[in-house]
Amino acid sequence: MLSGDSLPLRKPDPLPLLTAAQRIGIQPARCLYLGDALRDVQAARAANMVALGARFGYIGAHDDVADWPVTAWIEQPLELLGWVGLRH
């Protein structure tokens, strides 16, 4: 198990994401990371993962997401299926 306090560094440092990828045996470049905070997408980019933004998460009404370094925005959870090659 890997949680927010498992490692000495936290997002936006890429260590938690890189550790997770290593534990499941997947190269970071083959990973999608769906985040709802700027630190999530910053960590994904730093880990060389595809950074997707979740508009349905904890993004507040006053959060300025225009400059977030996402590959794409996901409006609802089922949209993620298309990113992993499945249909809904």
KOLMI-83021 format. One record per atom (N, C-alpha, C): x, y, z; residue in three letters. Coordinates in steps of 0.1 Angstrom, whole numbers, padded with zeros to 4 digits, always signed. Layout:
<rs>
XYZALA ...
</rs>
This chain:
<rs>
+0008-0012+0000MET +0000+0000+0000MET +0009+0012+0000MET +0004+0023-0007LEU +0012+0035-0008LEU +0002+0046-0005LEU +0004+0054+0005SER -0004+0065+0008SER +0003+0078+0009SER -0003+0089+0012GLY +0003+0102+0011GLY +0014+0104+0021GLY +0015+0096+0032ASP +0026+0098+0041ASP +0035+0086+0042ASP +0035+0078+0031SER +0043+0066+0030SER +0058+0069+0027SER +0060+0080+0021LEU +0074+0084+0016LEU +0078+0097+0022LEU +0091+0100+0022PRO +0096+0112+0027PRO +0092+0125+0019PRO +0089+0123+0006LEU +0085+0134-0002LEU +0070+0132-0007LEU +0064+0143-0009ARG +0050+0143-0013ARG +0048+0151-0026ARG +0037+0148-0033LYS +0034+0156-0045LYS +0035+0171-0042LYS +0040+0179-0050PRO +0043+0177-0065PRO +0056+0170-0068PRO +0063+0165-0058ASP +0075+0157-0061ASP +0070+0144-0068ASP +0077+0139-0078PRO +0073+0127-0085PRO +0075+0114-0078PRO +0082+0114-0067LEU +0086+0102-0060LEU +0074+0093-0057LEU +0063+0098-0052PRO +0051+0089-0049PRO +0046+0082-0062PRO +0046+0089-0073LEU +0041+0083-0085LEU +0051+0073-0091LEU +0063+0077-0091LEU +0074+0068-0096LEU +0074+0055-0087LEU +0073+0057-0074THR +0073+0045-0066THR +0061+0036-0069THR +0049+0041-0071ALA +0037+0034-0074ALA +0039+0026-0087ALA +0045+0033-0097ALA +0047+0027-0110ALA +0057+0015-0109ALA +0067+0017-0101GLN +0078+0007-0099GLN +0071-0005-0092GLN +0063-0003-0082ARG +0057-0014-0075ARG +0048-0022-0083ARG +0041-0016-0093ILE +0033-0024-0102ILE +0039-0029-0114ILE +0052-0025-0116GLY +0060-0029-0127GLY +0056-0023-0141GLY +0052-0010-0140ILE +0049-0003-0153ILE +0058+0009-0154ILE +0063+0011-0166GLN +0071+0022-0169GLN +0063+0035-0168GLN +0068+0045-0161PRO +0060+0058-0159PRO +0054+0063-0172PRO +0061+0062-0183ALA +0056+0068-0196ALA +0044+0061-0201ALA +0041+0049-0195ARG +0029+0041-0199ARG +0017+0043-0189ARG +0019+0053-0180CYS +0009+0055-0169CYS +0001+0067-0172CYS -0012+0067-0169LEU -0021+0078-0168LEU -0022+0082-0154LEU -0022+0095-0151TYR -0024+0100-0137TYR -0036+0110-0138TYR -0046+0107-0131LEU -0058+0116-0130LEU -0058+0123-0117LEU -0057+0136-0118GLY -0056+0144-0106GLY -0066+0156-0106GLY -0069+0160-0094ASP -0079+0171-0092ASP -0072+0183-0084ASP -0059+0183-0084ALA -0052+0194-0078ALA -0039+0197-0086ALA -0035+0209-0086LEU -0023+0213-0094LEU -0011+0204-0091LEU -0009+0201-0078ARG +0002+0193-0074ARG +0002+0179-0080ARG -0010+0174-0083ASP -0012+0161-0089ASP -0006+0161-0103ASP -0011+0171-0111VAL -0006+0171-0125VAL +0009+0175-0126VAL +0013+0184-0117GLN +0028+0187-0117GLN +0036+0174-0114GLN +0031+0166-0105ALA +0038+0154-0101ALA +0038+0144-0113ALA +0027+0143-0120ALA +0026+0134-0131ALA +0035+0139-0143ALA +0036+0151-0145ARG +0045+0156-0156ARG +0059+0154-0152ARG +0063+0156-0139ALA +0076+0154-0135ALA +0080+0139-0135ALA +0070+0130-0134ALA +0073+0116-0135ALA +0072+0110-0149ALA +0070+0119-0159ASN +0069+0115-0173ASN +0056+0107-0175ASN +0045+0110-0168MET +0033+0103-0170MET +0023+0112-0177MET +0013+0106-0183VAL +0002+0114-0190VAL -0006+0120-0178VAL -0007+0133-0178ALA -0014+0140-0168ALA -0028+0144-0172ALA -0038+0138-0166LEU -0052+0142-0169LEU -0058+0149-0157LEU -0066+0159-0160GLY -0073+0167-0149GLY -0087+0163-0147GLY -0091+0161-0135ALA -0105+0157-0132ALA -0113+0169-0128ALA -0122+0173-0136ARG -0130+0185-0133ARG -0141+0182-0123ARG -0143+0169-0120PHE -0153+0165-0111PHE -0148+0163-0096PHE -0136+0166-0094GLY -0129+0164-0081GLY -0131+0175-0072GLY -0120+0179-0065TYR -0120+0189-0055TYR -0116+0203-0060TYR -0117+0205-0073ILE -0113+0218-0078ILE -0124+0228-0073ILE -0119+0239-0067GLY -0129+0249-0062GLY -0133+0258-0073GLY -0144+0265-0070ALA -0149+0275-0080ALA -0139+0286-0083ALA -0130+0289-0074HIS -0120+0300-0076HIS -0107+0295-0080HIS -0105+0282-0082ASP -0092+0277-0087ASP -0091+0280-0102ASP -0079+0286-0105ASP -0076+0289-0119ASP -0069+0278-0125ASP -0076+0270-0133VAL -0070+0258-0139VAL -0065+0260-0153VAL -0066+0272-0158ALA -0062+0274-0172ALA -0048+0271-0175ALA -0039+0272-0166ASP -0025+0270-0168ASP -0020+0256-0163ASP -0029+0248-0159TRP -0025+0235-0154TRP -0019+0227-0166TRP -0008+0220-0164PRO -0001+0213-0175PRO -0008+0199-0177PRO -0021+0199-0181VAL -0027+0186-0183VAL -0027+0183-0198VAL -0027+0170-0201THR -0029+0165-0215THR -0043+0168-0219THR -0053+0165-0210ALA -0067+0167-0213ALA -0074+0168-0200ALA -0087+0173-0201TRP -0096+0173-0189TRP -0106+0162-0190TRP -0109+0156-0179ILE -0119+0146-0179ILE -0131+0152-0171ILE -0143+0153-0178GLU -0154+0159-0172GLU -0162+0150-0163GLU -0162+0137-0166GLN -0169+0127-0158GLN -0161+0114-0157GLN -0162+0106-0147PRO -0154+0094-0145PRO -0154+0085-0157PRO -0165+0083-0164LEU -0166+0073-0175LEU -0157+0077-0187LEU -0154+0090-0188GLU -0145+0094-0199GLU -0131+0087-0198GLU -0127+0084-0186LEU -0114+0077-0184LEU -0113+0064-0192LEU -0124+0057-0194LEU -0124+0045-0201LEU -0118+0046-0215LEU -0121+0056-0222GLY -0116+0059-0235GLY -0100+0060-0235GLY -0095+0065-0224TRP -0081+0067-0223TRP -0073+0054-0220TRP -0081+0044-0216VAL -0074+0031-0213VAL -0079+0021-0224VAL -0085+0025-0234GLY -0089+0017-0245GLY -0102+0009-0244GLY -0110+0013-0235LEU -0123+0007-0233LEU -0135+0017-0237LEU -0146+0011-0239ARG -0158+0019-0243ARG -0167+0018-0231ARG -0175+0029-0230HIS -0186+0029-0220HIS -0200+0029-0226HIS 
</rs>
